[in-house]
Amino acid sequence: MTDSISSSSSPSSPSAGALLTGRNVLVTGGTGTIGSEIVRQVLSYRPRVVRIFSRDETRQADLRLELGDRPELRFLIGDVRDLARLRSALEDVDVVFHAAALKHVPACEYNPFEAVQTNVIGTQNLITACRETGVERLVYVSTDKAVNPTNTMGATKLLAENLIRATQDFSSGLVLSTVRFGNVMGSRGSLLPLLARQIESSDRVQLTSREMTRFMMTISDAVSLVLESMRVCGGGETCILEMPALRVADLVEVFVEEFCSIQGRDPSEIEVVETGARPGEKVHEELLNVGECARVTKRGSMYVVAPIRGFEPDRGVRADVGVLPDEFHSGRARLLEREEISTLIDRSGFFDPYRQLEREPS
């Protein structure tokens, strides 16, 4: 199906440097896994100011220590639930990357209105403050769990996506776009750090379901998608990286073998315990809903879902009636082989700190 997706280029699209060099940038959730990597990559374009907006003063202190005392960095304590604080933080800002969210499925299931207040009301607060303060571009970080959601986290992220799209229709001075991620390998609270902790502390690891599949991306790929979407989008689009799918059980088995090798342990000593899907979890994920297929085009390694308004109907992919193309469904896409999973883990850099410790003299 991928070959039938038309490839389009945007020669008139500005470069990332043109949008970021000498500009004022704010990153919400700027101390999280994705937010902090956005900060690192944005800094390479020599912005005038990067404001790191988050609630966690400890993570801000850690990131300040890592990045050093740089005159272009500003660390702002704040919450997207606080509209007045956002208005102050956004003064003179040109570009905003919105990565702040409650992202953990179980936490959102058991605290649904907290998820609404951060993911929905917080996004609306940010949109309002951006329009009031003259921000030029806002890129929203979403998730594949927003597609046909079965849990609170996905439902709130879908509502936030809709806020972004709807706002574009009456915001001529503000360009808004969305990036939709798969699972980000090695991000804080994700599977790989959990497996590492379980192996270090016990002789068993947990697997929710042997049938479960997911789309996977590295942290670097995820943030590259964010910056590329900022460059190519004219307003209202949703961008999705062309990313591999895998069976989570295969990922767990490969990880256990390789991490045990680094730790000097026998992987056969580690028991894999199947616990069952958590409340709200899907067995498979989707990158698009069927209605979006008619508006998808391919740009390099990225799919772009055009906004409904102004879309030319003959440009996109038309799936069979009621059927999502296989590459957008993790259970029907080609699944990575074990060697490919090993390469993906290696490319993520997750093992690098452990290998460094292994090389250091005791």
Protein Blocks (a to p, Z undefined) as FASTA:
>chain_A
ZZmpccdddfkbccfklmmgopacddehklbmklmmmmmmmmmnopabdcdddfblklmm
mmmmmnopafkbccddddfklmklmmmmmgoiabdcdfbdcfbfklmmmmmmlmmmmmmm
mmmmmmmmmmmnopabdcddddfklgopabfklmmmmmmmmmmmmmmmmmmkbccddddd
dddehiahiaklmmmmmmmmmccdcdfblkbccddddfklmmmmmmmmmmmpgghpacdd
ddddddfklmmmmmmmmmmmmnopafklpccddebjaehiafbdcfbdfklmmmcccehj
accdddfehpafklmccddehiacfklpfklmccddfklmmmmmmmnommmmmmmmmmpc
ZZ
